[in-house]
Amino acid sequence: MRYLREMIRLLFSGQPSAKGVSSFQAFSIAGRAGTGNIAGVATAIAMGGPGAVFWIWTIAFLGSASAFIEATLGQIYKV
């Protein structure tokens, strides 16, 4: 609570960091991805029933495998 005013100031300052991403851009991306994942899973289970959990886990396994391979290849072939 002590730094709430500072957080809001930095969030809307619009100044990009050294890597080129502003605070607001990082906040927007994180909010969209997190909320979308939670709402997507809840909607899939509500519409598809318990069987949707199997497909969620299957796709999660394939997605994590591809993320691991991508990160590994990125470390091997980085310049």
C-alpha positions in Angstrom: 0.0 0.0 0.0 2.9 2.3 0.6 4.0 2.3 -3.0 0.6 2.3 -4.7 1.0 5.9 -5.9 4.5 5.1 -7.3 3.2 2.0 -9.0 0.5 4.0 -10.8 2.9 6.7 -11.8 5.3 4.1 -13.3 2.5 2.2 -15.0 1.3 5.2 -16.9 4.6 7.0 -17.5 5.0 5.4 -20.9 8.7 5.2 -20.7 10.1 2.0 -22.1 12.7 0.0 -20.3 16.1 -0.8 -21.6 14.6 -3.8 -23.4 11.9 -1.7 -25.1 8.8 -2.7 -23.2 6.9 -0.1 -21.1 5.4 -0.9 -17.8 1.9 -0.6 -19.3 2.7 -3.0 -22.1 4.0 -5.6 -19.6 0.9 -5.1 -17.4 -1.4 -5.5 -20.4 0.3 -8.6 -21.7 0.4 -10.3 -18.2 -3.2 -9.4 -17.5 -4.5 -10.7 -20.8 -2.6 -14.0 -20.6 -3.4 -14.8 -17.0 -7.1 -13.9 -17.2 -7.5 -15.7 -20.6 -6.1 -18.9 -19.2 -8.3 -19.0 -16.2 -11.5 -18.0 -18.0 -10.7 -20.4 -20.9 -10.3 -23.4 -18.6 -13.4 -22.5 -16.7 -15.4 -22.1 -19.9 -14.1 -25.3 -21.4 -15.1 -27.3 -18.3 -18.5 -25.6 -18.0 -19.3 -26.3 -21.7 -17.5 -29.6 -22.3 -17.8 -31.2 -18.9 -15.2 -33.4 -17.2 -14.0 -34.8 -20.5 -12.6 -31.4 -21.4 -10.0 -31.7 -18.7 -8.4 -34.6 -20.6 -8.0 -32.5 -23.7 -6.7 -29.5 -21.6 -4.0 -31.8 -20.1 -3.2 -33.2 -23.5 -2.7 -29.8 -25.0 -0.8 -28.6 -22.0 1.6 -31.5 -22.2 2.2 -30.8 -25.9 2.6 -27.1 -25.3 5.1 -27.6 -22.4 7.1 -30.0 -24.6 7.3 -27.5 -27.4 8.2 -24.7 -25.0 11.0 -26.8 -23.5 12.3 -27.7 -27.0 12.1 -24.0 -28.1 14.0 -22.9 -25.0 16.6 -25.5 -25.4 17.2 -24.7 -29.1 17.3 -21.0 -28.2 20.1 -21.7 -25.7 22.1 -23.9 -28.1 21.9 -21.6 -31.1 22.0 -18.2 -29.4 24.4 -15.6 -30.9 
